[in-house]
Amino acid sequence: MVCPSQTQPPNPNMPTFYCEYTILKNQQTRDACMTFFAGMTEADDQRELGKVNLLGRWSTIGEGRGFCIAEAPDAAAMSAWLSNWVPMADIYTVPVLTDNEHRAMILGKEPSYKVSYDMVSAAPKAGESLYFIKYKFHCGKRSEGFKAFASMTEEQDEADGGDCTSYGRWHVPSEGCGYAIASAPSAAAIYKWAYNWEPLCDCEIQGVTGDATTRAILRKAPGFAAKHAALMEQLGIETGPHHVTATFTMSSADKRAAFENILKSPTGLAKTRAAPGCHGVDVLQDPENPLVVVFQQKWARKSDWQTLFDERKASGMLDKVQEFGTLEIQHRTATKY
């Protein structure tokens, strides 16, 4: 499954990177960064990520810091994404290996079983919390730790976590350290898991929240909407939602039938509704004129609509459907009433 904040399924052919960020301590900068982040939508995330596939991101709001795991075709793509945030935060980045890659490296062959990474950005289980773990082998224990990890059977690996559910684990072999995200029913459960490795490594554990929860918490702060609107205006960034009314008047019943075939195709309404930033499309019929169809659309921002419109125009679809009749497009923004 692909979790809500995960942009694409994990790609084993792309390098994986770990990032740890700390928002700059200047209070004005921290406030602006948190407000900007909290106001972002999934469409915003997809736009700013570029070629990066964000697998998961977790925050510790009280410290103004957090962690993320992402895939990218190269370090340049990661840098391009992170350049959006470096004016507001210090960001440490390092390439990492999954359990499967790390075991293969240590063993010199493919491991006997593979660990799934399909739940990296999942919410915690009901009644549980998310915990982020950073481990580092004790001085002189790295080789022993590698062997202990690589020699585990699938049954031993699953039993090692006890009541905890690992959503993902990543390693930096050259530094003898690594990271993990897990759901656990209690602090005792997560510390018990870490204690299994106490003879070999130190573990730093923090309770964290994923993007959806972090944003929900920040948006509930008193005065958030006004603060966010003021920040967007200051930055000159368009805000939404944006409403579009497209009225199509067919020239004949035959033209309407042909138009409906396009609407039902994969490149028709389904493509519009799946487009980044589209919050929904209602198709309305004029009760007095069956040749008139109205499309009521809601978008996160006008630019989201414009991106799809330009794509339709470049593909020739817009010219094709206009052969069936006339199209009138109206743009509206929501009021404060």
N, C-alpha and C positions, 0 to 999 in steps of 0.2 A: 504494500500500500504506500501511497505518497501522502505524507502528513500535510496539514494545511499550510504551514509556513515553509515547507520544503518545495523548492522551485521545480525540481526534476528528480526522478529516481537516481540513486547513486550510480556513477559510471566508473567501472573498474579500470577503464583505459585512461582516465584523467588523474593527474596528481591530486593528492588531498593535502590541505593546509589547515593548520591550527592557528587561530588568532586570539590574542588576549588584549583587550582594550581597557584603558583607564581614561575617563573624561578629565580634561584639564581642571585643576582645582579652583580656578577663578569661578566664583559663584554665578556670575552673569553667563559665562560660557557653559557651565554645567546646566543651568536652567534652560538656556536656548537649545542645547543639544538634546536634552530629554524631551523638551516640548516638540522639537522638530521630529524626533524619532517617533514619539507617541502619536503624532498626527498622520504618519505614513500609512498607506494602504498596501495590500499585497501587490497591486499594480505598480505602486511607487517602488516597492522592493525590486520587482522584476526589471523596471526601467534602469535603476541605478546599478544593478548587479552586472549588467553587460554580459560578458561571456562566462561569468562565475555562476556556479550552481551552489547555492547556500543550503547545506544539509541540515544545519541546526544552529540556533543562537540562543544563549542563556544569559540572564542578567542578575546582578546583585544590586538592586536599586539603591540600597543604603550606602554603598561604597562608590556608586557611579562607575562601576566596571562590569565586565562580562567576558564571555568566551564564545567562540563560534568555530564550526567546522565547515569548510567549503572545498569544493572541487573547482579547478580551473585548468585550462589548457596549458598555461605557463605562468611564471611569476609575474610577467608583465600584466596579464589580465587581473591578477590579484591586486597589484599595485594600482591599476586604473580604478578599480572599485574602491579601494581603501583611501585613495586620494580625496574622495568626497568627504571623508571624516577626519583626516589628519589635522585640519584647522581647529578641531574641537577635542581631539583625543590623541593620546599616545597609543600606538598599536604595535604589539609584538607579533611577528608571524614566523612560522617554521613549518617545513614540509613534514608530514607524518605518514606512518604506515598503519593500515588496518591490522586487526588480529591475524587475518589470513596471510597478508603480505609479510608480517613480522615473523610468524611461525615458519613460513616458507624460507625466509632468509636464514633463520637460525638452523633449521633442519637440513637445508640444502636440497629440499624437495617439497612438493606440494603436501600440505597437511592432510591427515586422514579425514577431516571434516571441515566444513566452512561455516563461519559465523555470519548470520544475516545482519544487514545494516538498513533494513526497511523501516525501522521504527525510530530512527535517530531523533527526529523532531516531534515525536509523539508527546501528548500531554501525560502527566503522571496518572497512574492507575487511581481508581476511585478511592478516596480516603488516604492517598499517599502524597508524597512530595518528591520533587526532582532534586537530585544532588549531583553536583559536579565534583569530580575527584581528580586531583593532580598527584601523581606518584613519582618518586625518585629513589632509585636503589642506593643503599648505603655504600659508602666507599669500600671498594674491594669485593662487593657482592653482585656486581653487574652480571658477570658470566654465570654465576650460580642462579641468579634470578632469571636470566634468559632461558637456561636449561629447564628450570622448574616450570616456567610458562609454556615453553614449546612442547614439553613432554606430557602435558595434561591431556587426558582423553575428553571426549565430548561430555561424558557423564560427570567427570570430575570438574570440568569447567562450569557446568550448570549448577552443580552442588556447591561450588565455591562461593557463589553469591548468596546462598541461603535464601532469605525472604526477599532479597533485592532482585530487581529485574534490570539487567544491563541493556541499555538502548544502543550503546556503541562504545568502543574503546580504541584509542589510537596511540601510537608509540613513536618516540624519537630515539632510535638505537644508539646514535652517536653520543647522546647525553645520558643514556640510561634512565630516561623518564618517559612519562606518558600521561594520557588524560582519558577520562571516562564520564559518561552521563548515565544516570540510573534513576529508576523510580523505587522508592523504599517506603515501607509503612511506618518507620520510626527512625530516629537518630541512632538508637541502639542497633538496629538492623544494619545500617550502613557502616557503622563503626565496627561491627562484628565482621563484616566482609573485609574491611581494611585490616583488621587484626590478624586475619589469616596470613597476611604477608608481612607482619611486623618484624620478623627476623631478617627480612631482606630489604625492606624499603620503608620510607616515610610517606604518609599520605596526608594531603591537605584536602579537607572536605568542606564544601559550602552549599547551603540551600540556594536554589536558583529558580527563576521563572522563565518560561519560553516567551517568544515575541508576543503572542496573542495575550497572554496574561499580563506581561509587563506593560503593554500598551493600554490594556483595560484599566490597570491600577493607576497609571499616570493620567489617563483621561478623566478619572473620577475626582481629581484634585480640584478644589474650589477655583473657579475662574479660568479653567483650562481653555475653554472654547474661545474666550476673548483674548487670552494670552497667545494662543496659537494663531488666531486671525491677525493679530498685530504683528507677530513674527513673520508670517507669510507676506504681509504687506510690506514690511521693512525689507525683506529679501527680494521682493518683486516676483514672488512665486504665485502662480494661479492656484486658487482653491476651488473646491466643488461643494456640493454636487452640481453637475451640469445636465440640463434637460434638453432633449432634441425631439422635435415633432416633425416627422417626415410624412407628407401627404402625397400619395401617388394616385393619379387619376388615369385609369386605363382607357384606351381609345375604343375598345370593343370587348365583347365577352371572350372572343378567341384569344385576344391579347392577355386577358386576365388569367386564363387557363395556363398559358405559357409562362406567365409571371409566377404563378403559384408553384409551378414545377421547379423554378429556380429557388424559390423560398424554401422548399422542402429538401433541396440538395445539401450535401455537406458544406458547400461554400455559401449557403444562404443564411437563414436565421441562426442556424446552429453555430456558424462561424462568428456571427456578431455577438451572440450571447456568451461565447467562450473567450471573446477578446479581452485583453487586460484592461481593467477599468470599467467594463460594462457591468452595471448593477441590475440590468433587466430590460427586456423589450416587451411591450404589450402591443398586440396587433388588434386594431379596432376597425369595425365595419360601419360605414355610413348607412343607416337604416333606410334612407330614401334613395340612395344611389349605389347599387352593388358594384359599380366600377370604381368607387372611391375607397381606398384602404389607407388607414392612418397608423403609423408606427410611432408609438410613444416610448422614447428611450431615456434611460437615466445612466449617466456616466460619472465616474469619480472626478474627472476633469475634462474640459473641452479638448485638450491636447490628446486625450485617449481616443475620443471620437475621431479627431482629425487624422490620427495615425491610421485607423482602419479605413476611413474615407479615402485617404490618399492611396492606400493599398488597392482598394476597389477600383479607383480611377486608373491606376497604373496597369492593372490586370485587364482592363477593358470591360469589366462587368458593368460599371456605371453607364457606359455608352450603350451596352446591350439592353439593359432594362429600360433605358429611356426611349428605346425604339417602340416600347409598348404603350407609352403615354407620357404624361407630364409629371415632374417631381418638384415639390416645393418643400424646402427645408427651413425650419425656424429654430432658433436657439434661445433658451431661457435659463436664467439662474434663479435659485431659490431666494426668497426674501426672508427677513427676520420675523415676519408676522406668523 
